[in-house]
Amino acid sequence: MVYPDREAFAGWIRTTRLPWMARLPEGEQPVFIRAIIDQYLSMYPANSGGAISIGMVRLEAEAIKRASCQPESFAIYKPSLL
């Protein structure tokens, strides 16, 4: 992912890191986000245009439920203890 600037990167942190943000008082959240960004940029600087690249992997899965599929027909894997 590429964010055009610090504010866009901060918006991503605010909206995707909710478990962390919920533990902080609202007044401390901006300071925490700035610290995350500062630390990240110290390791992975923005490009010459100020854009910030974030390495990430997206996993997409597609499932299809068949009409004939009943819960009792699923096999359950139980590893043996040897």
Secondary structure, DSSP 8 states (H G I E B T S, - for coil): -EESSHHHHHHHHHHH-HHHHHTS-GGGHHHHHHHHHHHHHHHS---TTS-EE-------------TT--GGG---------
